[in-house]
Amino acid sequence: MIKHTLFVFLFASLVVSCGSSTQKDIKIDGSSTVYPITEAVAEEYRAEAPDTRVTVGVSGTGGGFKQFIRGEIDINDASRSIKASEIELAEENDIAYLELSVAFDGIAVVVNTENDWANELTVEELKMIWEPSAQGNIMKWNQIRPEWPDEEIHLFGPGVASGTYDYFTEAIVGESGSSRGDYTASEDDNVLVQGVSTDKFAIGFFGLAYFEENADKLKLLAVQNGEADAVKPSLETVKDGSYTPLSRPLFIYVSETAAEKEHVLDFITYYLNNAGQLAPSVGYIPMPEDEYKAQLDKFNSFISAQQK
């Protein structure tokens, strides 16, 4: 009986060991903005490669880079380029990597559907609302325009680890990471959607894809930059560049160590071959076809260089 039990235990251990050796994992984390397109690609890829487990987390661009730099994930979704401080830490940890562009996105500025006074804001007005000196000073709607309600503004936006936050503050305030601190912050865009959609006097910003998913719950504002006409973000206005300055490229970062794995190499290749087709379905603007080819060539050159 003891021998039989021991045999069963050893056989079960062997099965588990063999099963785990065939399991291929790809760990992805980072930007909530890039998440929808990466998850869309991952969903299609899982059907093509059922033996590969692709997990996609959402900890914000900065949170993802922290894990990426420590070698804890294979790919980081990023709605901004890697910062100088992050590059330095990557070098200290011997993490070589490649940046790849995957789509374009616009940042949506939204208010509650019951807001019947604001249809557009200028870049200067957005700066007035969000710059650090606004904290404790710019508190009501009628401080933006006198004809607007004498009611308190309630602000919602991404947390400081978000690439969307970095991009918005750089484009609007003039310095990345510089804003007032008295706003409701979350790395989860669904929390921001919920906040604005249930508060008549709220205003917020996040990736255009999340507005597209929740267009029935929110009101989209146009943005006027300088002397140009006010423009609402859309697939067309982001693509043609007329929605400025809140249009931007989206990225994925892959580490050299991860790219050495055949299943990661296969996934990245699949991503770049299919992102253009999948981007519109999740509210993003695809890059030109030749740009996806250029990104794939860039990736293949990166792989070739590492193999020498």
C-alpha positions as CSV (number, residue, x, y, z in Angstrom):
1,M,0.0,0.0,0.0
2,I,2.8,2.4,0.9
3,K,4.6,1.5,-2.4
4,H,1.4,2.1,-4.3
5,T,0.9,5.5,-2.6
6,L,4.5,6.5,-3.3
7,F,4.1,5.6,-6.9
8,V,0.9,7.6,-7.3
9,F,2.6,10.6,-5.7
10,L,5.6,10.4,-7.9
11,F,3.5,10.0,-11.0
12,A,1.3,13.0,-10.1
13,S,4.5,15.1,-9.4
14,L,5.8,14.1,-12.8
15,V,2.6,15.1,-14.6
16,V,2.5,18.5,-12.8
17,S,6.2,19.1,-13.6
18,C,5.7,18.2,-17.3
19,G,2.6,20.4,-17.4
20,S,4.3,23.4,-15.9
21,S,7.3,23.0,-18.3
22,T,5.0,23.3,-21.3
23,Q,3.1,26.3,-19.9
24,K,4.4,29.5,-21.6
25,D,3.7,32.7,-19.7
26,I,3.8,36.3,-21.0
27,K,3.4,38.9,-18.2
28,I,2.2,42.4,-19.2
29,D,1.3,45.4,-17.1
30,G,1.2,49.2,-17.2
31,S,-1.0,51.8,-18.7
32,S,-4.8,51.6,-18.4
33,T,-5.0,53.6,-21.6
34,V,-3.0,51.0,-23.6
35,Y,-4.7,48.1,-21.8
36,P,-7.7,47.8,-24.2
37,I,-5.7,47.3,-27.3
38,T,-3.2,45.0,-25.7
39,E,-6.0,42.9,-24.2
40,A,-7.7,42.8,-27.6
41,V,-4.5,41.5,-29.2
42,A,-4.0,39.1,-26.3
43,E,-7.5,37.7,-26.6
44,E,-7.1,37.0,-30.3
45,Y,-3.6,35.5,-29.6
46,R,-4.9,33.2,-26.9
47,A,-7.1,31.6,-29.5
48,E,-4.1,31.2,-31.9
49,A,-1.7,29.9,-29.2
50,P,-3.8,28.2,-26.4
51,D,-0.6,26.9,-24.8
52,T,0.5,30.4,-24.0
53,R,-0.9,32.2,-21.0
54,V,-1.0,36.0,-21.5
55,T,-1.9,38.1,-18.5
56,V,-2.5,41.9,-18.8
57,G,-2.5,44.0,-15.7
58,V,-3.3,47.7,-15.1
59,S,-1.0,49.5,-12.7
60,G,-0.4,52.7,-14.7
61,T,2.5,53.5,-16.9
62,G,4.8,54.4,-14.0
63,G,3.7,51.4,-12.0
64,G,4.4,49.1,-15.0
65,F,7.8,50.6,-15.5
66,K,8.7,49.9,-11.9
67,Q,8.0,46.2,-12.5
68,F,9.6,46.2,-15.9
69,I,12.8,47.7,-14.6
70,R,13.0,45.1,-11.9
71,G,12.6,42.3,-14.5
72,E,9.2,41.2,-13.1
73,I,7.2,41.5,-16.3
74,D,8.0,40.9,-20.0
75,I,6.1,43.8,-21.6
76,N,5.1,47.2,-20.3
77,D,2.1,49.1,-21.8
78,A,3.0,52.8,-21.8
79,S,1.1,55.9,-22.8
80,R,4.3,58.0,-22.6
81,S,8.0,57.4,-23.4
82,I,10.2,56.1,-20.7
83,K,11.6,58.9,-18.4
84,A,15.3,59.6,-17.9
85,S,15.1,58.4,-14.3
86,E,13.6,55.1,-15.4
87,I,16.3,54.7,-18.1
88,E,18.9,55.2,-15.4
89,L,17.4,52.5,-13.2
90,A,17.0,50.1,-16.1
91,E,20.7,50.5,-16.9
92,E,21.6,49.9,-13.2
93,N,19.5,46.7,-13.3
94,D,21.0,45.6,-16.7
95,I,17.5,45.7,-18.3
96,A,17.9,46.3,-22.1
97,Y,14.6,47.1,-23.8
98,L,12.9,48.3,-27.0
99,E,10.1,50.8,-27.4
100,L,7.5,50.0,-30.0
101,S,4.6,52.3,-31.2
102,V,1.3,50.5,-31.6
103,A,-1.4,53.1,-32.1
104,F,-2.5,56.7,-31.6
105,D,-4.9,58.0,-28.9
106,G,-6.5,61.3,-27.8
107,I,-7.1,62.4,-24.3
108,A,-10.8,63.2,-23.7
109,V,-12.0,66.0,-21.5
110,V,-15.4,65.1,-20.2
111,V,-18.2,66.5,-18.0
112,N,-21.5,65.2,-16.7
113,T,-24.4,64.9,-19.2
114,E,-26.5,67.4,-17.2
115,N,-23.8,70.0,-17.7
116,D,-25.6,72.4,-20.1
117,W,-23.2,75.3,-19.9
118,A,-19.8,74.0,-21.0
119,N,-19.3,72.7,-24.6
120,E,-15.7,73.6,-25.0
121,L,-12.6,74.8,-23.1
122,T,-9.5,76.5,-24.3
123,V,-6.1,75.2,-23.5
124,E,-5.6,78.3,-21.3
125,E,-8.8,77.5,-19.4
126,L,-7.7,73.9,-18.8
127,K,-4.4,75.2,-17.5
128,M,-6.3,77.6,-15.2
129,I,-8.2,74.7,-13.8
130,W,-5.4,72.2,-13.4
131,E,-2.1,74.1,-12.7
132,P,-0.7,73.8,-9.2
133,S,-1.6,77.4,-8.3
134,A,-5.3,76.6,-8.9
135,Q,-5.5,74.6,-5.7
136,G,-7.4,76.6,-3.2
137,N,-8.0,79.4,-5.7
138,I,-9.9,78.2,-8.7
139,M,-12.8,76.4,-7.1
140,K,-15.9,77.3,-9.0
141,W,-17.2,77.1,-12.5
142,N,-17.9,80.9,-12.8
143,Q,-14.2,81.6,-12.2
144,I,-13.5,80.0,-15.6
145,R,-16.2,82.0,-17.3
146,P,-18.5,84.5,-15.5
147,E,-21.7,83.2,-17.1
148,W,-21.1,79.7,-15.8
149,P,-22.7,78.5,-12.5
150,D,-21.6,79.7,-9.1
151,E,-20.9,76.1,-8.2
152,E,-17.9,74.2,-7.0
153,I,-15.9,72.3,-9.6
154,H,-15.2,68.6,-8.8
155,L,-12.1,67.3,-10.5
156,F,-11.4,63.7,-11.6
157,G,-8.2,62.5,-13.3
158,P,-5.6,59.7,-13.5
159,G,-3.1,59.2,-10.6
160,V,0.4,60.4,-10.7
161,A,1.7,57.0,-11.9
162,S,-0.4,57.3,-15.1
163,G,1.2,58.1,-18.4
164,T,-2.0,59.9,-19.3
165,Y,-1.5,62.2,-16.3
166,D,2.1,62.9,-17.4
167,Y,1.1,63.7,-20.9
168,F,-1.9,65.9,-20.0
169,T,0.1,67.9,-17.5
170,E,3.0,68.4,-20.0
171,A,0.6,69.4,-22.8
172,I,-1.7,71.6,-20.7
173,V,0.3,72.9,-17.7
174,G,3.6,72.9,-19.5
175,E,5.4,70.5,-17.1
176,S,5.0,66.8,-16.8
177,G,3.7,65.7,-13.4
178,S,2.8,69.3,-12.4
179,S,-0.8,69.8,-11.3
180,R,-3.1,70.7,-8.4
181,G,-3.4,67.9,-5.9
182,D,-7.0,68.4,-4.7
183,Y,-8.7,66.1,-7.2
184,T,-10.1,62.6,-7.2
185,A,-7.3,60.4,-8.7
186,S,-7.4,56.8,-9.8
187,E,-5.4,54.5,-12.1
188,D,-8.7,52.8,-13.0
189,D,-10.4,54.9,-15.7
190,N,-13.7,53.2,-14.8
191,V,-13.6,54.9,-11.4
192,L,-13.2,58.3,-13.2
193,V,-16.1,57.5,-15.5
194,Q,-18.3,56.7,-12.5
195,G,-17.2,59.8,-10.7
196,V,-18.0,62.2,-13.6
197,S,-21.1,60.5,-14.7
198,T,-22.7,60.8,-11.2
199,D,-21.8,64.4,-10.5
200,K,-23.4,67.3,-12.3
201,F,-20.5,69.7,-11.5
202,A,-17.6,67.3,-12.3
203,I,-15.0,67.5,-15.0
204,G,-12.3,64.9,-15.8
205,F,-9.9,63.6,-18.3
206,F,-8.7,60.1,-19.5
207,G,-8.0,58.2,-22.7
208,L,-10.5,58.6,-25.6
209,A,-11.1,54.8,-25.7
210,Y,-12.8,55.0,-22.3
211,F,-15.1,57.8,-23.4
212,E,-16.0,55.8,-26.5
213,E,-17.0,52.9,-24.2
214,N,-19.1,55.2,-22.0
215,A,-20.4,57.8,-24.5
216,D,-23.9,57.4,-23.2
217,K,-22.9,58.4,-19.7
218,L,-20.7,61.4,-20.4
219,K,-20.5,64.6,-22.4
220,L,-17.4,65.2,-24.4
221,L,-15.9,68.7,-24.6
222,A,-14.1,70.3,-27.5
223,V,-10.7,71.8,-26.9
224,Q,-9.5,75.1,-28.5
225,N,-5.8,75.5,-29.0
226,G,-4.7,79.1,-29.7
227,E,-6.6,80.7,-32.6
228,A,-7.7,77.4,-34.1
229,D,-11.3,76.3,-33.9
230,A,-12.4,74.1,-30.9
231,V,-12.1,70.5,-31.9
232,K,-13.5,67.3,-30.2
233,P,-11.4,64.2,-30.2
234,S,-12.4,61.5,-32.6
235,L,-10.7,58.9,-34.7
236,E,-10.6,61.4,-37.5
237,T,-9.3,64.5,-35.6
238,V,-6.6,62.5,-33.8
239,K,-5.5,60.9,-37.0
240,D,-5.4,64.2,-39.0
241,G,-3.7,66.1,-36.1
242,S,-6.4,68.7,-35.7
243,Y,-7.1,67.6,-32.1
244,T,-4.1,69.3,-30.5
245,P,-2.3,69.2,-28.1
246,L,-4.0,66.2,-26.6
247,S,-3.2,63.5,-29.2
248,R,-0.4,61.1,-28.6
249,P,1.3,57.8,-29.6
250,L,0.9,54.7,-27.5
251,F,3.7,52.2,-26.8
252,I,4.7,48.8,-25.6
253,Y,8.1,48.1,-24.2
254,V,9.7,44.7,-24.4
255,S,12.8,43.6,-22.5
256,E,15.7,41.9,-24.1
257,T,15.4,38.9,-21.8
258,A,11.7,38.5,-22.7
259,A,12.4,38.9,-26.4
260,E,14.8,35.9,-26.2
261,K,11.8,33.7,-25.4
262,E,10.3,32.3,-28.6
263,H,6.7,32.7,-27.4
264,V,7.2,36.3,-26.5
265,L,8.9,36.9,-29.9
266,D,5.8,35.3,-31.5
267,F,3.4,37.4,-29.5
268,I,5.1,40.7,-30.4
269,T,5.1,39.8,-34.0
270,Y,1.5,38.9,-33.8
271,Y,0.8,42.2,-32.0
272,L,2.4,44.4,-34.7
273,N,0.7,42.4,-37.5
274,N,-2.7,42.8,-36.0
275,A,-2.8,46.0,-33.9
276,G,-3.8,48.2,-36.9
277,Q,-6.8,46.0,-37.6
278,L,-7.9,45.8,-33.9
279,A,-7.2,49.4,-32.9
280,P,-10.5,50.9,-34.2
281,S,-12.6,48.3,-32.4
282,V,-11.4,49.5,-29.1
283,G,-11.4,53.2,-29.8
284,Y,-7.8,53.8,-31.0
285,I,-6.4,55.2,-34.2
286,P,-4.2,52.8,-36.2
287,M,-0.9,53.9,-37.5
288,P,-0.3,53.7,-41.3
289,E,0.4,50.2,-42.5
290,D,4.0,51.0,-43.4
291,E,4.6,52.3,-39.9
292,Y,3.6,48.9,-38.4
293,K,6.0,47.3,-40.8
294,A,8.7,49.7,-39.7
295,Q,8.1,48.8,-36.1
296,L,8.2,45.1,-36.9
297,D,11.5,45.6,-38.8
298,K,12.8,47.5,-35.7
299,F,11.8,44.6,-33.5
300,N,13.5,42.0,-35.8
301,S,16.7,44.1,-35.9
302,F,16.6,44.2,-32.1
303,I,16.3,40.4,-31.9
304,S,19.1,39.9,-34.5
305,A,21.4,42.3,-32.6
306,Q,20.8,40.4,-29.3
307,Q,21.5,37.0,-31.0
308,K,25.0,38.1,-32.3
